């Protein structure tokens, strides 16, 4: 699943790009770009893939993605009346280059903490705690401003992030992406097939056929580009979906396991503990006690 290069849409009158995303999806494939990216999720159900890390999307999720780090935010389409497709996604996304405030601006002494922050973001950074709340407020304000006020707003956000101890790396330290923009079709077919069949049995040979590769070639292709085997990738997506179901309602855990594509409860409990670090019962209890 090779990431594709994406050119950030930026107007001539802006030094960096800030947009509010609303609709039924994020309209993005597994991709990378030279800009740093800050994404605030206000409303969404699905998962985000940053480097070799997969995590469920929940309201309030806030992430800083480093330059050329592959990523995608994937919305799950809902057929229920509680989440009409046209209102499924609400997010604020900011993309900026190191030179957004001038070629040598980051080299001044006062910007040393920000330089360190951007170096750390090579693995992606998940923002938590009070920092998340403060930055989330500023992100929403940023989308409504322009001119010097928008530049000062981004600098304020970077200052908060650089001074915080509530940022956690996302991708593993050993993740080395294969960056090649020539294979978008193959990547998209694989992603789409897995997403469509996540609640049922997924056959490796069928996925390989979507990529027009033999089973062996596909396994090497997939592991090289995602840092994961296909079964691990699928199990992480399914556990991520289960986390959302556990957090959102009171459905029986057995029903959640089946709805997320696990053949039986024992396998679900084993994979959930392996990936999430606690049992489904403990996850639901911890989330509800927040």
N, C-alpha and C positions, 0 to 999 in steps of 0.2 A: 504494500500500500504506500506507494511513493508520494510524498507531498508535492503539491504544485506551487509554483511561484505566483504570488498575487500582487498586483500593482495597486497600491492604496489610492482610492479616489480622493484627490486633494485639489481644491480650487487655487487659482493663482493668488487670490487675496488672503489665503490663510497659511500660517507657518506650520500648522499641524492640523490633523483631521479629527473632528469630534462629531459623532452622529448618534441619534437615538434610533434604535431598531425596534420596530413594532410589526407584527404580522404573524404568519404561521410558521416561520422558520428564520434561521440566521442567514440563509442564502449563501452558504460558504462550504467548500469542500475542505479536505485535509490539506492544509496549505502553509506557506511560510512567506515572510516578507522582511525587508531590512528594518522596517520601523519597529519600535517597541510598542506594545499594546497593553492598555489597561481596559479590562472588561468588567462592568458591573451588571449582574443579572438582577433585575427587579422582579420579573415573572418569567418562569420557564420550567419545563419538566423534560428531562432528558439526561444527557451526560456531556462532559467536556473531556477531550483527549488532548493533553499537553505533553509533547515528547512521548515517553513510554508510560505515562500515567493516565488512568481512566478514573473519573470520579462523577458521581451523580450531580446534576444541576439542581440547586435549590435557590429560592429567593434570597438575595443578599450575597450570593457568591461573588467574590472580588478577587481578580487575578491580574498580576503583571507578567506579561510574556516577553521574553528577551528577543533581541534581533535574530531573525532567521531560525527561531525555534518553531518546529511544525506544531500545528494545533488546529482544533476544530471544536465548535460548540454545536451540538446536535440536538434539535428539538424532537421529542416524540409526538407524533400526531395523535390527538385524542378524539375519540368519537363521542364522548359523553357531553351532555349539555353543560357540565360544570366548567368546561374550558373550550369555548368556541375557537376554531382554528385561527380566525382573524385576530384573536386576542391572546394567542398562546404565548407569544414572545414579547417581552418588554425589556430592553437592555440599553445601556449607554456604553459606547466604545470609543476610546481615544487612541490614536496612533500617532507617533512622533519619532523623528530622527534625532540623533544627538545634536544635530546642528539647527534645531528648530528655533533657537534664540540667537543664532550667530555661530559662525564656524569655530571660534575659540572660546565660546561662552563657558562651556563645561570645564575649561582649563583654569578658570580663576580659582583662587584658594577657597572661597566660600562654597564652591560646588563640589568639593572633595567628597562629602557624604553621598551626593547624588551619583557621582562617578562610581563609587563603591556599590551603590544600589543597582546600577545598570549592569555592572559586572556580575553581580549575584543573580540577576534575572536570566542569565543564560540557561538556567534550569527551570525557569518559571517560578513565581512566588505567589503563594496563597496568603491573602491578607485576612487576619482574624481580629477578634476582640474589639476594643475601643477604637483601634486604628481603622478597622473596617467600617465602623459606623461613621466616623468623622470623614473618611475619604468618600464614602458613598454619598453623603450629603453634598460634598464639594463637587463630585462628578455630576450629579443632577443639576447643580447650579451652573456648572461649566457649559452644559449643553444649551443654556439659555443666554449666554453672554457672547461678546465678540470683541475684537480689537485688543487693546492692551489689557483689558479686564480678563479676557480669556487666557492670555499668556501668563498673567500673574496668578490666575486660578490654577493652571497646570503646575507652575512652580511651587505653589502652596501644597498641592497634592504630592509632588515629588519630595518636598521637605518633610511632610508627615511620614511618608513611606520610608525615607532614608533614616529618620530618627527612631523608627519603631523596632521593637523586639518581637513583634507579633506576626512576622512574615516567615512562612515555612516553604522550603524548596519543594517543587512538585515532581519534576522528572528525576530519575535516578542519576547519580553522579557519573555513571558509565555510559549514559545514553549518547550515542553519536549518530545523528540523523544522516540519511542519504538524501541530499538535496538535488533534485532533478525535476525540472518542470515539464518534461516531455511525456509523462505517462498519466495524464489526468483521467483519460477514459477508463483505463484499467483500474485505477484506484477507486473511481466513483462507482464502477460496477460492483466491486468487492464490498464497499461500504454499504451500498444500497441493498445488496443481496442479504448481508448479515442483518441489517436493520429490519428488513421485511420478515425474516425467518427467526428472529430472536426468541420468540415464544414457542418454537417447535424444534425438532431435531435438525441440526445443520451438518450436512455431509461435506467433508473436506473436498472430495472429488467434485461436488457440485460447485463449491466456491472456486476451486481451481479452474473449472470450465468457464466461469464468469470472467476470470483473468486471462483465459486462453493460454493456460500453462499446464504442464503435467503436474501430477501430485507432488513429486519430489521438487521440481523447479518452483512450484508455488510455495511450498514450505520454506525453502531458502529465501525466496523473494520476500515473503511476509515477515519472517524473523529478522532479516537484515534491515528492513525499513521501519519496523515498529518496536523492535527489541523484545517481542513476545512471540510465543507460539500461537497458532490459531485457537486451540482450546483455551489457553489462558486469556486471550483477548476476549473471547466470547463469554467466558465465565465472569470476567470483570464487568462486562457490559450488563450481564444478567443480574449480578449482585448489586450493581449500581441502580438498576431499575427496581430491584427488591427493596433497597434502602428507601427509595421514594415512597413505595407502597406502605412500608412499615411506618414511615414517619407521618403519612397523610391520613391514615384511617385505622380501622379496627378489623380489617379483613383477617381471616384465619391464616396463620403462617403456612399451613399446607396448601391453601388456595393460592397464596402469593407465589410459593415455590413452583406450582404448576403453571401459573400465568406467566412466569418469567423463564419458562423453558426447561426447568429441571424435571427429570423423570420421576424422582421420588424425594421424600422429605429428608432422608438420611444423606443423600448426595448434596442436597441444598444446604443442610446444616454444616456439612463438612467444608464445602466450598466457601460458604459465607464466613465461617470462622477463619479459614485460611486467608481470605482476601481482606475482610473487614477487621479482623483481629478480635472479634467477639461474636457471640451467638446472635441469631435473629431476635430472640426474646430479650437479650441484654441490650441490643441496639435500640429496640422499640422503647424499652424502659428508660434508657439514658436520654433518648431524644425527647420523650414526653416529659421528662423531669427538668428540662432546660428552663 
